[in-house]
Amino acid sequence: METDRGPILRTELQRELNYDGLRAAEAKGSKGGRRPAVAAAKTVTLDMPGKVADFLRATEMGDAEPAAPTTA
């Protein structure tokens, strides 16, 4: 009895393409895998809502351009 080899061929093709991409990346000097996480010492916590509000209060803003009318 003959079985459908379509799914198997697709899996093999996908694996082949994946390895081709990894080899190309390695040839360019890239390594596989995830990039390292940013160290906690290098992260900064900002009080964004307060900073944005302070900036908007201190900055004189010109008139915004009117939005183009939309047709429904």
C-alpha positions in Angstrom: 0.0 0.0 0.0 1.4 3.4 -1.0 1.1 6.3 1.3 1.1 10.0 0.7 4.6 11.4 1.0 3.6 15.0 0.7 3.8 15.9 4.4 7.1 14.1 4.7 8.6 15.9 1.7 7.4 19.3 3.0 9.0 18.6 6.4 12.2 17.5 4.8 12.2 20.6 2.5 11.6 22.9 5.5 14.4 21.3 7.4 16.7 21.7 4.4 15.8 25.4 4.0 16.3 26.0 7.7 19.8 24.5 7.6 20.6 26.5 4.5 19.7 29.7 6.3 21.7 28.7 9.4 24.8 28.0 7.2 24.4 31.3 5.3 24.1 33.2 8.6 27.2 31.4 10.0 29.1 32.3 6.8 28.3 35.9 7.5 29.6 35.6 11.0 26.2 35.3 12.8 25.6 32.7 15.4 22.4 30.8 15.9 20.1 31.2 18.9 18.6 34.0 20.8 20.5 37.2 21.6 21.5 37.6 25.2 19.1 39.3 27.5 20.0 42.9 28.6 21.6 42.8 32.1 19.5 44.3 34.8 22.2 46.8 35.7 21.9 48.3 32.2 18.1 48.9 32.4 16.6 52.2 33.4 13.2 52.8 34.9 11.5 56.0 33.8 8.6 57.9 35.1 7.2 58.3 31.6 3.8 59.8 32.3 5.2 62.5 34.5 8.1 63.2 32.1 5.9 63.5 29.1 3.4 65.7 30.9 6.3 68.0 32.1 7.7 68.1 28.6 4.3 69.0 27.1 3.7 71.8 29.7 7.2 73.3 29.1 7.1 73.1 25.3 5.1 75.5 23.2 3.4 73.5 20.5 2.3 75.0 17.2 -1.1 74.3 15.7 -1.4 70.9 14.3 -2.4 70.4 10.7 -6.0 69.5 10.3 -6.7 65.9 9.4 -7.8 65.1 5.9 -11.5 64.6 5.7 -12.5 61.0 5.4 -15.4 59.7 3.3 -17.4 56.9 4.5 
